[in-house]
Amino acid sequence: MTFSVTVRDHMMVAHSFTGNAFGPAQRLHGATFIVDATFGADELDQDGVVVDIGRAAAALAEITGSLTYRNLDDDPDFAGMNTTTERLCQVIADRLAEQAGAGRLGNGQRLTSITVTLHESHIAWASYSRAL
């Protein structure tokens, strides 16, 4: 059995894509995402929790805050990368994994996975899951 805790934030970015597959999205455009980060663990810690919700929410807010109101095309971290919804899920999950590994999420040693979902709208979203 796996336990999970999800925290939510949002972000607004500008970006463009390279490649004919993206049609008009090749031009600079804005995107607003609802961001869910789900932390999984096979066992609860000694306090009966998966992760400290406050610290998890703060870590997510720090990451989304660093991306919000930015043109991702100008960010060297994204040079040569199409910042698709799927890729942004991976970037955020990897950054959360770094936070977990550094002990910034409280008693997160029992974490086994992180899944990040970006909701583009009420009818479209993408996710990325990674093991820890």
N, CA, C and O atoms as a Tinker XYZ file with bonds, in Angstrom:
   528  protein
     1  N      0.850000   -1.184000    0.000000    73     2
     2  CA     0.000000    0.000000    0.000000    64     1     3
     3  C      0.889000    1.237000    0.000000    63     2     4     5
     4  O      1.896000    1.282000    0.706000    81     3
     5  N      0.524000    2.221000   -0.776000    73     3     6
     6  CA     1.269000    3.470000   -0.842000    64     5     7
     7  C      0.404000    4.609000   -0.313000    63     6     8     9
     8  O     -0.782000    4.711000   -0.627000    81     7
     9  N      1.022000    5.451000    0.489000    73     7    10
    10  CA     0.371000    6.656000    0.995000    64     9    11
    11  C      0.820000    7.826000    0.130000    63    10    12    13
    12  O      1.907000    7.796000   -0.447000    81    11
    13  N     -0.018000    8.857000    0.041000    73    11    14
    14  CA     0.397000   10.041000   -0.709000    64    13    15
    15  C     -0.182000   11.303000   -0.094000    63    14    16    17
    16  O     -1.235000   11.288000    0.544000    81    15
    17  N      0.535000   12.388000   -0.308000    73    15    18
    18  CA     0.115000   13.726000    0.085000    64    17    19
    19  C      0.345000   14.622000   -1.120000    63    18    20    21
    20  O      1.394000   14.552000   -1.760000    81    19
    21  N     -0.636000   15.466000   -1.430000    73    19    22
    22  CA    -0.523000   16.380000   -2.564000    64    21    23
    23  C     -0.642000   17.810000   -2.077000    63    22    24    25
    24  O     -1.509000   18.134000   -1.266000    81    23
    25  N      0.246000   18.668000   -2.584000    73    23    26
    26  CA     0.150000   20.109000   -2.343000    64    25    27
    27  C     -0.015000   20.781000   -3.701000    63    26    28    29
    28  O      0.369000   20.220000   -4.728000    81    27
    29  N     -0.582000   21.978000   -3.705000    73    27    30
    30  CA    -0.940000   22.651000   -4.951000    64    29    31
    31  C     -0.452000   24.089000   -4.942000    63    30    32    33
    32  O     -0.424000   24.753000   -3.906000    81    31
    33  N     -0.069000   24.550000   -6.124000    73    31    34
    34  CA     0.289000   25.952000   -6.338000    64    33    35
    35  C     -0.087000   26.288000   -7.784000    63    34    36    37
    36  O     -0.770000   25.505000   -8.444000    81    35
    37  N      0.345000   27.421000   -8.267000    73    35    38
    38  CA     0.111000   27.781000   -9.659000    64    37    39
    39  C      1.283000   28.618000  -10.147000    63    38    40    41
    40  O      2.069000   29.141000   -9.357000    81    39
    41  N      1.381000   28.732000  -11.460000    73    39    42
    42  CA     2.418000   29.579000  -12.040000    64    41    43
    43  C      1.959000   30.088000  -13.400000    63    42    44    45
    44  O      1.143000   29.461000  -14.076000    81    43
    45  N      2.506000   31.241000  -13.785000    73    43    46
    46  CA     2.213000   31.848000  -15.069000    64    45    47
    47  C      3.541000   32.126000  -15.751000    63    46    48    49
    48  O      4.396000   32.825000  -15.205000    81    47
    49  N      3.710000   31.577000  -16.945000    73    47    50
    50  CA     4.975000   31.716000  -17.666000    64    49    51
    51  C      4.713000   32.178000  -19.096000    63    50    52    53
    52  O      3.590000   32.126000  -19.597000    81    51
    53  N      5.776000   32.627000  -19.724000    73    51    54
    54  CA     5.770000   32.876000  -21.162000    64    53    55
    55  C      6.818000   31.959000  -21.767000    63    54    56    57
    56  O      7.842000   31.681000  -21.142000    81    55
    57  N      6.566000   31.490000  -22.975000    73    55    58
    58  CA     7.531000   30.636000  -23.661000    64    57    59
    59  C      7.096000   30.457000  -25.106000    63    58    60    61
    60  O      5.993000   30.841000  -25.496000    81    59
    61  N      7.985000   29.867000  -25.887000    73    59    62
    62  CA     7.674000   29.503000  -27.262000    64    61    63
    63  C      8.276000   28.134000  -27.521000    63    62    64    65
    64  O      9.103000   27.651000  -26.747000    81    63
    65  N      7.860000   27.519000  -28.602000    73    63    66
    66  CA     8.347000   26.180000  -28.937000    64    65    67
    67  C      9.039000   26.192000  -30.293000    63    66    68    69
    68  O      8.758000   27.031000  -31.148000    81    67
    69  N      9.940000   25.253000  -30.465000    73    67    70
    70  CA    10.616000   25.054000  -31.740000    64    69    71
    71  C     10.093000   23.774000  -32.360000    63    70    72    73
    72  O     10.046000   22.730000  -31.710000    81    71
    73  N      9.700000   23.862000  -33.626000    73    71    74
    74  CA     9.237000   22.673000  -34.338000    64    73    75
    75  C      7.851000   22.866000  -34.925000    63    74    76    77
    76  O      6.964000   23.439000  -34.291000    81    75
    77  N      7.681000   22.384000  -36.131000    73    75    78
    78  CA     6.407000   22.543000  -36.832000    64    77    79
    79  C      5.248000   21.862000  -36.120000    63    78    80    81
    80  O      4.099000   22.262000  -36.306000    81    79
    81  N      5.516000   20.859000  -35.320000    73    79    82
    82  CA     4.448000   20.161000  -34.609000    64    81    83
    83  C      3.664000   21.093000  -33.701000    63    82    84    85
    84  O      2.528000   20.792000  -33.332000    81    83
    85  N      4.266000   22.234000  -33.333000    73    83    86
    86  CA     3.638000   23.133000  -32.370000    64    85    87
    87  C      2.807000   24.239000  -33.008000    63    86    88    89
    88  O      2.178000   25.025000  -32.300000    81    87
    89  N      2.799000   24.309000  -34.337000    73    87    90
    90  CA     1.945000   25.291000  -35.013000    64    89    91
    91  C      2.119000   26.687000  -34.455000    63    90    92    93
    92  O      3.247000   27.159000  -34.310000    81    91
    93  N      1.001000   27.367000  -34.133000    73    91    94
    94  CA     1.087000   28.746000  -33.654000    64    93    95
    95  C      1.787000   28.882000  -32.299000    63    94    96    97
    96  O      2.189000   29.986000  -31.931000    81    95
    97  N      1.941000   27.792000  -31.553000    73    95    98
    98  CA     2.632000   27.859000  -30.255000    64    97    99
    99  C      4.135000   28.059000  -30.438000    63    98   100   101
   100  O      4.864000   28.206000  -29.458000    81    99
   101  N      4.601000   28.066000  -31.689000    73    99   102
   102  CA     6.001000   28.398000  -31.940000    64   101   103
   103  C      6.269000   29.868000  -31.607000    63   102   104   105
   104  O      7.400000   30.252000  -31.310000    81   103
   105  N      5.223000   30.675000  -31.660000    73   103   106
   106  CA     5.363000   32.090000  -31.292000    64   105   107
   107  C      5.304000   32.212000  -29.768000    63   106   108   109
   108  O      4.761000   31.343000  -29.086000    81   107
   109  N      5.858000   33.280000  -29.255000    73   107   110
   110  CA     5.815000   33.552000  -27.823000    64   109   111
   111  C      4.365000   33.622000  -27.357000    63   110   112   113
   112  O      3.544000   34.310000  -27.963000    81   111
   113  N      4.056000   32.911000  -26.286000    73   111   114
   114  CA     2.699000   32.911000  -25.736000    64   113   115
   115  C      2.778000   32.677000  -24.222000    63   114   116   117
   116  O      3.817000   32.272000  -23.702000    81   115
   117  N      1.700000   32.928000  -23.547000    73   115   118
   118  CA     1.644000   32.730000  -22.108000    64   117   119
   119  C      0.912000   31.451000  -21.755000    63   118   120   121
   120  O      0.087000   30.954000  -22.522000    81   119
   121  N      1.228000   30.929000  -20.585000    73   119   122
   122  CA     0.548000   29.740000  -20.077000    64   121   123
   123  C      0.379000   29.892000  -18.567000    63   122   124   125
   124  O      1.288000   30.332000  -17.863000    81   123
   125  N     -0.784000   29.524000  -18.097000    73   123   126
   126  CA    -1.065000   29.512000  -16.665000    64   125   127
   127  C     -1.340000   28.075000  -16.263000    63   126   128   129
   128  O     -2.192000   27.412000  -16.854000    81   127
   129  N     -0.628000   27.597000  -15.270000    73   127   130
   130  CA    -0.743000   26.213000  -14.832000    64   129   131
   131  C     -1.152000   26.127000  -13.368000    63   130   132   133
   132  O     -0.673000   26.901000  -12.540000    81   131
   133  N     -2.027000   25.199000  -13.054000    73   131   134
   134  CA    -2.210000   24.745000  -11.684000    64   133   135
   135  C     -1.226000   23.594000  -11.514000    63   134   136   137
   136  O     -1.184000   22.685000  -12.343000    81   135
   137  N     -0.442000   23.629000  -10.452000    73   135   138
   138  CA     0.632000   22.665000  -10.250000    64   137   139
   139  C      0.338000   21.823000   -9.012000    63   138   140   141
   140  O      0.218000   22.354000   -7.909000    81   139
   141  N      0.224000   20.513000   -9.197000    73   139   142
   142  CA     0.056000   19.571000   -8.088000    64   141   143
   143  C      1.333000   18.766000   -7.930000    63   142   144   145
   144  O      1.872000   18.245000   -8.907000    81   143
   145  N      1.813000   18.665000   -6.704000    73   143   146
   146  CA     2.971000   17.830000   -6.401000    64   145   147
   147  C      2.524000   16.771000   -5.397000    63   146   148   149
   148  O      2.081000   17.091000   -4.294000    81   147
   149  N      2.647000   15.522000   -5.792000    73   147   150
   150  CA     2.222000   14.404000   -4.951000    64   149   151
   151  C      3.446000   13.638000   -4.482000    63   150   152   153
   152  O      4.282000   13.219000   -5.283000    81   151
   153  N      3.536000   13.464000   -3.175000    73   151   154
   154  CA     4.640000   12.764000   -2.538000    64   153   155
   155  C      4.143000   11.407000   -2.073000    63   154   156   157
   156  O      3.134000   11.326000   -1.374000    81   155
   157  N      4.840000   10.339000   -2.451000    73   155   158
   158  CA     4.424000    8.988000   -2.096000    64   157   159
   159  C      5.399000    8.334000   -1.132000    63   158   160   161
   160  O      6.601000    8.595000   -1.167000    81   159
   161  N      4.859000    7.480000   -0.273000    73   159   162
   162  CA     5.678000    6.711000    0.665000    64   161   163
   163  C      4.977000    5.394000    0.947000    63   162   164   165
   164  O      3.751000    5.340000    1.034000    81   163
   165  N      5.754000    4.339000    1.089000    73   163   166
   166  CA     5.192000    3.030000    1.420000    64   165   167
   167  C      4.797000    2.940000    2.881000    63   166   168   169
   168  O      3.916000    2.165000    3.252000    81   167
   169  N      5.465000    3.749000    3.716000    73   167   170
   170  CA     5.197000    3.757000    5.157000    64   169   171
   171  C      5.110000    5.189000    5.650000    63   170   172   173
   172  O      5.732000    6.087000    5.083000    81   171
   173  N      4.349000    5.398000    6.693000    73   171   174
   174  CA     4.287000    6.702000    7.339000    64   173   175
   175  C      5.459000    6.834000    8.306000    63   174   176   177
   176  O      5.997000    5.833000    8.781000    81   175
   177  N      5.850000    8.072000    8.594000    73   175   178
   178  CA     6.931000    8.265000    9.558000    64   177   179
   179  C      6.399000    8.101000   10.983000    63   178   180   181
   180  O      5.234000    7.758000   11.186000    81   179
   181  N      7.260000    8.349000   11.954000    73   179   182
   182  CA     6.879000    8.134000   13.360000    64   181   183
   183  C      5.736000    9.044000   13.806000    63   182   184   185
   184  O      5.072000    8.763000   14.804000    81   183
   185  N      5.506000   10.137000   13.068000    73   183   186
   186  CA     4.398000   11.037000   13.393000    64   185   187
   187  C      3.127000   10.696000   12.627000    63   186   188   189
   188  O      2.095000   11.342000   12.811000    81   187
   189  N      3.201000    9.680000   11.764000    73   187   190
   190  CA     2.027000    9.257000   11.011000    64   189   191
   191  C      1.762000   10.058000    9.756000    63   190   192   193
   192  O      0.621000   10.149000    9.302000    81   191
   193  N      2.828000   10.653000    9.180000    73   191   194
   194  CA     2.660000   11.453000    7.966000    64   193   195
   195  C      3.619000   10.995000    6.868000    63   194   196   197
   196  O      4.627000   10.341000    7.134000    81   195
   197  N      3.281000   11.352000    5.637000    73   195   198
   198  CA     4.146000   11.079000    4.487000    64   197   199
   199  C      5.263000   12.109000    4.445000    63   198   200   201
   200  O      6.438000   11.764000    4.320000    81   199
   201  N      4.887000   13.368000    4.550000    73   199   202
   202  CA     5.820000   14.486000    4.457000    64   201   203
   203  C      5.195000   15.671000    5.182000    63   202   204   205
   204  O      3.973000   15.740000    5.313000    81   203
   205  N      6.002000   16.583000    5.643000    73   203   206
   206  CA     5.513000   17.801000    6.278000    64   205   207
   207  C      4.821000   18.648000    5.204000    63   206   208   209
   208  O      5.476000   19.172000    4.302000    81   207
   209  N      3.504000   18.776000    5.306000    73   207   210
   210  CA     2.730000   19.477000    4.274000    64   209   211
   211  C      3.174000   20.933000    4.136000    63   210   212   213
   212  O      3.277000   21.444000    3.020000    81   211
   213  N      3.432000   21.595000    5.241000    73   211   214
   214  CA     3.862000   22.994000    5.186000    64   213   215
   215  C      5.175000   23.155000    4.439000    63   214   216   217
   216  O      5.323000   24.050000    3.607000    81   215
   217  N      6.125000   22.280000    4.745000    73   215   218
   218  CA     7.426000   22.359000    4.063000    64   217   219
   219  C      7.310000   21.971000    2.599000    63   218   220   221
   220  O      7.970000   22.566000    1.747000    81   219
   221  N      6.478000   20.980000    2.296000    73   219   222
   222  CA     6.276000   20.572000    0.906000    64   221   223
   223  C      5.639000   21.710000    0.109000    63   222   224   225
   224  O      6.046000   21.991000   -1.018000    81   223
   225  N      4.644000   22.359000    0.701000    73   223   226
   226  CA     3.982000   23.482000    0.030000    64   225   227
   227  C      4.957000   24.638000   -0.169000    63   226   228   229
   228  O      4.943000   25.283000   -1.218000    81   227
   229  N      5.803000   24.906000    0.825000    73   227   230
   230  CA     6.786000   25.981000    0.703000    64   229   231
   231  C      7.820000   25.668000   -0.379000    63   230   232   233
   232  O      8.214000   26.553000   -1.138000    81   231
   233  N      8.256000   24.411000   -0.447000    73   231   234
   234  CA     9.226000   24.017000   -1.477000    64   233   235
   235  C      8.621000   24.176000   -2.865000    63   234   236   237
   236  O      9.277000   24.685000   -3.774000    81   235
   237  N      7.381000   23.745000   -3.034000    73   235   238
   238  CA     6.714000   23.898000   -4.323000    64   237   239
   239  C      6.553000   25.375000   -4.659000    63   238   240   241
   240  O      6.800000   25.777000   -5.795000    81   239
   241  N      6.146000   26.182000   -3.695000    73   239   242
   242  CA     5.959000   27.616000   -3.930000    64   241   243
   243  C      7.273000   28.293000   -4.313000    63   242   244   245
   244  O      7.284000   29.204000   -5.142000    81   243
   245  N      8.370000   27.856000   -3.719000    73   243   246
   246  CA     9.673000   28.412000   -4.062000    64   245   247
   247  C     10.016000   28.114000   -5.525000    63   246   248   249
   248  O     10.518000   28.977000   -6.245000    81   247
   249  N      9.740000   26.895000   -5.945000    73   247   250
   250  CA    10.042000   26.494000   -7.325000    64   249   251
   251  C      9.129000   27.206000   -8.313000    63   250   252   253
   252  O      9.607000   27.769000   -9.298000    81   251
   253  N      7.836000   27.190000   -8.067000    73   251   254
   254  CA     6.922000   27.857000   -9.000000    64   253   255
   255  C      7.161000   29.363000   -9.000000    63   254   256   257
   256  O      7.046000   30.016000  -10.037000    81   255
   257  N      7.493000   29.911000   -7.829000    73   255   258
   258  CA     7.786000   31.342000   -7.745000    64   257   259
   259  C      8.996000   31.737000   -8.576000    63   258   260   261
   260  O      9.048000   32.836000   -9.128000    81   259
   261  N      9.967000   30.838000   -8.664000    73   259   262
   262  CA    11.166000   31.136000   -9.458000    64   261   263
   263  C     10.876000   31.114000  -10.962000    63   262   264   265
   264  O     11.668000   31.629000  -11.751000    81   263
   265  N      9.760000   30.528000  -11.359000    73   263   266
   266  CA     9.387000   30.438000  -12.776000    64   265   267
   267  C      8.297000   31.425000  -13.177000    63   266   268   269
   268  O      8.174000   31.769000  -14.352000    81   267
   269  N      7.516000   31.876000  -12.221000    73   267   270
   270  CA     6.356000   32.719000  -12.497000    64   269   271
   271  C      6.759000   34.097000  -13.020000    63   270   272   273
   272  O      7.747000   34.685000  -12.581000    81   271
   273  N      5.967000   34.592000  -13.968000    73   271   274
   274  CA     6.169000   35.897000  -14.607000    64   273   275
   275  C      7.520000   35.975000  -15.300000    63   274   276   277
   276  O      8.152000   37.031000  -15.330000    81   275
   277  N      7.956000   34.855000  -15.853000    73   275   278
   278  CA     9.237000   34.803000  -16.555000    64   277   279
   279  C      9.015000   34.286000  -17.964000    63   278   280   281
   280  O      8.109000   33.494000  -18.224000    81   279
   281  N      9.861000   34.754000  -18.861000    73   279   282
   282  CA     9.912000   34.184000  -20.199000    64   281   283
   283  C     10.934000   33.051000  -20.126000    63   282   284   285
   284  O     12.135000   33.306000  -20.036000    81   283
   285  N     10.474000   31.824000  -20.163000    73   283   286
   286  CA    11.366000   30.675000  -20.016000    64   285   287
   287  C     12.368000   30.584000  -21.157000    63   286   288   289
   288  O     13.408000   29.941000  -21.014000    81   287
   289  N     12.072000   31.215000  -22.281000    73   287   290
   290  CA    13.019000   31.240000  -23.407000    64   289   291
   291  C     14.309000   31.966000  -23.031000    63   290   292   293
   292  O     15.356000   31.713000  -23.628000    81   291
   293  N     14.244000   32.864000  -22.046000    73   291   294
   294  CA    15.408000   33.646000  -21.631000    64   293   295
   295  C     16.190000   32.994000  -20.495000    63   294   296   297
   296  O     17.233000   33.511000  -20.096000    81   295
   297  N     15.711000   31.878000  -19.973000    73   295   298
   298  CA    16.343000   31.222000  -18.825000    64   297   299
   299  C     17.398000   30.231000  -19.321000    63   298   300   301
   300  O     17.069000   29.304000  -20.061000    81   299
   301  N     18.656000   30.413000  -18.925000    73   299   302
   302  CA    19.719000   29.500000  -19.380000    64   301   303
   303  C     19.464000   28.031000  -19.003000    63   302   304   305
   304  O     19.951000   27.128000  -19.683000    81   303
   305  N     18.713000   27.792000  -17.934000    73   303   306
   306  CA    18.403000   26.409000  -17.539000    64   305   307
   307  C     17.577000   25.684000  -18.603000    63   306   308   309
   308  O     17.566000   24.454000  -18.650000    81   307
   309  N     16.887000   26.442000  -19.453000    73   307   310
   310  CA    16.013000   25.847000  -20.456000    64   309   311
   311  C     16.541000   26.010000  -21.880000    63   310   312   313
   312  O     15.820000   25.754000  -22.845000    81   311
   313  N     17.796000   26.437000  -22.012000    73   311   314
   314  CA    18.380000   26.650000  -23.338000    64   313   315
   315  C     18.320000   25.366000  -24.161000    63   314   316   317
   316  O     18.724000   24.298000  -23.702000    81   315
   317  N     17.815000   25.489000  -25.374000    73   315   318
   318  CA    17.742000   24.349000  -26.280000    64   317   319
   319  C     16.643000   23.349000  -25.949000    63   318   320   321
   320  O     16.595000   22.272000  -26.543000    81   319
   321  N     15.766000   23.682000  -25.019000    73   319   322
   322  CA    14.702000   22.768000  -24.576000    64   321   323
   323  C     13.342000   23.362000  -24.903000    63   322   324   325
   324  O     13.103000   24.544000  -24.656000    81   323
   325  N     12.455000   22.551000  -25.455000    73   323   326
   326  CA    11.060000   22.957000  -25.563000    64   325   327
   327  C     10.441000   22.795000  -24.185000    63   326   328   329
   328  O     10.377000   21.683000  -23.661000    81   327
   329  N      9.989000   23.881000  -23.599000    73   327   330
   330  CA     9.416000   23.836000  -22.255000    64   329   331
   331  C      7.943000   23.434000  -22.327000    63   330   332   333
   332  O      7.046000   24.186000  -21.945000    81   331
   333  N      7.733000   22.227000  -22.828000    73   331   334
   334  CA     6.384000   21.670000  -22.912000    64   333   335
   335  C      5.853000   21.427000  -21.502000    63   334   336   337
   336  O      6.607000   21.447000  -20.529000    81   335
   337  N      4.587000   21.206000  -21.411000    73   335   338
   338  CA     3.985000   20.901000  -20.112000    64   337   339
   339  C      4.649000   19.677000  -19.502000    63   338   340   341
   340  O      4.946000   19.654000  -18.308000    81   339
   341  N      4.881000   18.665000  -20.322000    73   339   342
   342  CA     5.509000   17.436000  -19.825000    64   341   343
   343  C      6.910000   17.713000  -19.277000    63   342   344   345
   344  O      7.270000   17.224000  -18.206000    81   343
   345  N      7.701000   18.502000  -20.019000    73   343   346
   346  CA     9.066000   18.801000  -19.591000    64   345   347
   347  C      9.068000   19.639000  -18.317000    63   346   348   349
   348  O      9.900000   19.419000  -17.437000    81   347
   349  N      8.153000   20.591000  -18.209000    73   347   350
   350  CA     8.077000   21.398000  -16.989000    64   349   351
   351  C      7.717000   20.536000  -15.779000    63   350   352   353
   352  O      8.208000   20.778000  -14.677000    81   351
   353  N      6.862000   19.533000  -15.981000    73   351   354
   354  CA     6.561000   18.587000  -14.894000    64   353   355
   355  C      7.849000   17.928000  -14.411000    63   354   356   357
   356  O      8.083000   17.814000  -13.208000    81   355
   357  N      8.675000   17.498000  -15.349000    73   355   358
   358  CA     9.922000   16.828000  -14.991000    64   357   359
   359  C     10.859000   17.779000  -14.245000    63   358   360   361
   360  O     11.448000   17.399000  -13.234000    81   359
   361  N     10.998000   18.990000  -14.728000    73   359   362
   362  CA    11.882000   19.964000  -14.090000    64   361   363
   363  C     11.447000   20.215000  -12.649000    63   362   364   365
   364  O     12.277000   20.217000  -11.740000    81   363
   365  N     10.160000   20.423000  -12.442000    73   363   366
   366  CA     9.658000   20.698000  -11.093000    64   365   367
   367  C      9.838000   19.474000  -10.198000    63   366   368   369
   368  O     10.243000   19.613000   -9.044000    81   367
   369  N      9.547000   18.286000  -10.708000    73   367   370
   370  CA     9.727000   17.061000   -9.916000    64   369   371
   371  C     11.189000   16.874000   -9.529000    63   370   372   373
   372  O     11.488000   16.508000   -8.392000    81   371
   373  N     12.094000   17.120000  -10.459000    73   371   374
   374  CA    13.520000   16.974000  -10.154000    64   373   375
   375  C     13.964000   17.984000   -9.098000    63   374   376   377
   376  O     14.761000   17.656000   -8.219000    81   375
   377  N     13.456000   19.194000   -9.181000    73   375   378
   378  CA    13.820000   20.212000   -8.183000    64   377   379
   379  C     13.238000   19.857000   -6.813000    63   378   380   381
   380  O     13.880000   20.087000   -5.788000    81   379
   381  N     12.035000   19.301000   -6.794000    73   379   382
   382  CA    11.467000   18.845000   -5.516000    64   381   383
   383  C     12.271000   17.675000   -4.954000    63   382   384   385
   384  O     12.471000   17.585000   -3.742000    81   383
   385  N     12.732000   16.783000   -5.823000    73   383   386
   386  CA    13.546000   15.656000   -5.375000    64   385   387
   387  C     14.841000   16.156000   -4.740000    63   386   388   389
   388  O     15.303000   15.587000   -3.751000    81   387
   389  N     15.432000   17.214000   -5.296000    73   387   390
   390  CA    16.626000   17.810000   -4.694000    64   389   391
   391  C     16.313000   18.335000   -3.295000    63   390   392   393
   392  O     17.092000   18.143000   -2.361000    81   391
   393  N     15.166000   19.000000   -3.161000    73   391   394
   394  CA    14.755000   19.521000   -1.852000    64   393   395
   395  C     14.571000   18.376000   -0.854000    63   394   396   397
   396  O     15.005000   18.472000    0.294000    81   395
   397  N     13.928000   17.299000   -1.295000    73   395   398
   398  CA    13.706000   16.144000   -0.420000    64   397   399
   399  C     15.038000   15.526000   -0.013000    63   398   400   401
   400  O     15.243000   15.193000    1.154000    81   399
   401  N     15.940000   15.375000   -0.974000    73   399   402
   402  CA    17.238000   14.779000   -0.697000    64   401   403
   403  C     18.069000   15.605000    0.260000    63   402   404   405
   404  O     18.907000   15.071000    0.986000    81   403
   405  N     17.837000   16.916000    0.264000    73   403   406
   406  CA    18.566000   17.811000    1.168000    64   405   407
   407  C     17.897000   17.912000    2.532000    63   406   408   409
   408  O     18.370000   18.651000    3.395000    81   407
   409  N     16.798000   17.177000    2.742000    73   407   410
   410  CA    16.118000   17.181000    4.036000    64   409   411
   411  C     15.242000   18.386000    4.285000    63   410   412   413
   412  O     14.883000   18.648000    5.433000    81   411
   413  N     14.882000   19.134000    3.250000    73   411   414
   414  CA    14.102000   20.361000    3.430000    64   413   415
   415  C     12.598000   20.132000    3.527000    63   414   416   417
   416  O     11.831000   21.081000    3.687000    81   415
   417  N     12.173000   18.859000    3.430000    73   415   418
   418  CA    10.739000   18.571000    3.509000    64   417   419
   419  C     10.363000   17.923000    4.837000    63   418   420   421
   420  O      9.312000   17.291000    4.945000    81   419
   421  N     11.199000   18.075000    5.825000    73   419   422
   422  CA    10.939000   17.441000    7.115000    64   421   423
   423  C     11.382000   15.997000    7.065000    63   422   424   425
   424  O     12.380000   15.669000    6.422000    81   423
   425  N     10.646000   15.134000    7.739000    73   423   426
   426  CA    10.967000   13.703000    7.771000    64   425   427
   427  C     10.580000   13.058000    6.455000    63   426   428   429
   428  O      9.645000   12.259000    6.404000    81   427
   429  N     11.287000   13.397000    5.393000    73   427   430
   430  CA    10.956000   12.878000    4.083000    64   429   431
   431  C     11.793000   11.677000    3.674000    63   430   432   433
   432  O     11.797000   11.299000    2.502000    81   431
   433  N     12.500000   11.074000    4.619000    73   431   434
   434  CA    13.381000    9.946000    4.283000    64   433   435
   435  C     12.612000    8.741000    3.772000    63   434   436   437
   436  O     13.184000    7.909000    3.068000    81   435
   437  N     11.349000    8.625000    4.099000    73   435   438
   438  CA    10.562000    7.484000    3.668000    64   437   439
   439  C      9.916000    7.696000    2.292000    63   438   440   441
   440  O      9.241000    6.802000    1.782000    81   439
   441  N     10.119000    8.863000    1.698000    73   439   442
   442  CA     9.514000    9.138000    0.400000    64   441   443
   443  C     10.035000    8.161000   -0.645000    63   442   444   445
   444  O     11.230000    7.872000   -0.708000    81   443
   445  N      9.126000    7.665000   -1.452000    73   443   446
   446  CA     9.496000    6.734000   -2.517000    64   445   447
   447  C      9.248000    7.310000   -3.905000    63   446   448   449
   448  O      9.783000    6.801000   -4.890000    81   447
   449  N      8.439000    8.369000   -3.995000    73   447   450
   450  CA     8.132000    8.927000   -5.310000    64   449   451
   451  C      7.638000   10.360000   -5.201000    63   450   452   453
   452  O      7.150000   10.808000   -4.163000    81   451
   453  N      7.787000   11.053000   -6.314000    73   451   454
   454  CA     7.199000   12.384000   -6.481000    64   453   455
   455  C      6.535000   12.396000   -7.855000    63   454   456   457
   456  O      7.136000   11.991000   -8.850000    81   455
   457  N      5.301000   12.860000   -7.897000    73   455   458
   458  CA     4.588000   13.044000   -9.160000    64   457   459
   459  C      4.162000   14.499000   -9.245000    63   458   460   461
   460  O      3.563000   15.037000   -8.313000    81   459
   461  N      4.473000   15.125000  -10.357000    73   459   462
   462  CA     4.058000   16.512000  -10.581000    64   461   463
   463  C      3.098000   16.527000  -11.756000    63   462   464   465
   464  O      3.370000   15.954000  -12.812000    81   463
   465  N      1.969000   17.194000  -11.554000    73   463   466
   466  CA     0.953000   17.358000  -12.587000    64   465   467
   467  C      0.748000   18.838000  -12.838000    63   466   468   469
   468  O      0.534000   19.612000  -11.906000    81   467
   469  N      0.814000   19.223000  -14.096000    73   467   470
   470  CA     0.509000   20.592000  -14.495000    64   469   471
   471  C     -0.804000   20.571000  -15.264000    63   470   472   473
   472  O     -0.930000   19.904000  -16.291000    81   471
   473  N     -1.776000   21.309000  -14.750000    73   471   474
   474  CA    -3.089000   21.421000  -15.385000    64   473   475
   475  C     -3.071000   22.670000  -16.272000    63   474   476   477
   476  O     -2.977000   23.793000  -15.777000    81   475
   477  N     -3.163000   22.460000  -17.579000    73   475   478
   478  CA    -3.217000   23.581000  -18.520000    64   477   479
   479  C     -4.612000   24.183000  -18.556000    63   478   480   481
   480  O     -4.775000   25.383000  -18.779000    81   479
   481  N     -5.609000   23.351000  -18.338000    73   479   482
   482  CA    -7.002000   23.791000  -18.342000    64   481   483
   483  C     -7.818000   22.727000  -17.615000    63   482   484   485
   484  O     -7.273000   21.763000  -17.078000    81   483
   485  N     -9.127000   22.921000  -17.609000    73   483   486
   486  CA    -9.980000   21.931000  -16.955000    64   485   487
   487  C    -10.122000   20.658000  -17.783000    63   486   488   489
   488  O    -10.711000   19.681000  -17.320000    81   487
   489  N     -9.581000   20.660000  -19.018000    73   487   490
   490  CA    -9.698000   19.468000  -19.864000    64   489   491
   491  C     -8.353000   18.887000  -20.305000    63   490   492   493
   492  O     -8.327000   17.871000  -20.998000    81   491
   493  N     -7.230000   19.514000  -19.916000    73   491   494
   494  CA    -5.926000   19.022000  -20.362000    64   493   495
   495  C     -4.872000   19.197000  -19.286000    63   494   496   497
   496  O     -4.750000   20.273000  -18.700000    81   495
   497  N     -4.106000   18.139000  -19.022000    73   495   498
   498  CA    -3.009000   18.197000  -18.062000    64   497   499
   499  C     -2.000000   17.110000  -18.394000    63   498   500   501
   500  O     -2.281000   16.180000  -19.150000    81   499
   501  N     -0.813000   17.255000  -17.806000    73   499   502
   502  CA     0.253000   16.276000  -18.010000    64   501   503
   503  C      0.920000   16.019000  -16.661000    63   502   504   505
   504  O      0.879000   16.860000  -15.763000    81   503
   505  N      1.538000   14.837000  -16.532000    73   503   506
   506  CA     2.209000   14.472000  -15.279000    64   505   507
   507  C      3.553000   13.836000  -15.562000    63   506   508   509
   508  O      3.805000   13.321000  -16.651000    81   507
   509  N      4.406000   13.883000  -14.559000    73   507   510
   510  CA     5.684000   13.184000  -14.578000    64   509   511
   511  C      5.886000   12.603000  -13.193000    63   510   512   513
   512  O      5.745000   13.305000  -12.191000    81   511
   513  N      6.221000   11.307000  -13.134000    73   511   514
   514  CA     6.480000   10.632000  -11.863000    64   513   515
   515  C      7.912000   10.138000  -11.848000    63   514   516   517
   516  O      8.425000    9.640000  -12.850000    81   515
   517  N      8.544000   10.281000  -10.705000    73   515   518
   518  CA     9.889000    9.765000  -10.553000    64   517   519
   519  C     10.038000    9.078000   -9.204000    63   518   520   521
   520  O      9.466000    9.496000   -8.196000    81   519
   521  N     10.817000    8.023000   -9.222000    73   519   522
   522  CA    11.128000    7.298000   -7.987000    64   521   523
   523  C     12.209000    8.057000   -7.231000    63   522   524   525
   524  O     13.009000    8.791000   -7.813000    81   523
   525  N     12.208000    7.861000   -5.932000    73   523   526
   526  CA    13.257000    8.443000   -5.094000    64   525   527
   527  C     14.100000    7.342000   -4.482000    63   526   528
   528  O     15.041000    7.625000   -3.741000    81   527
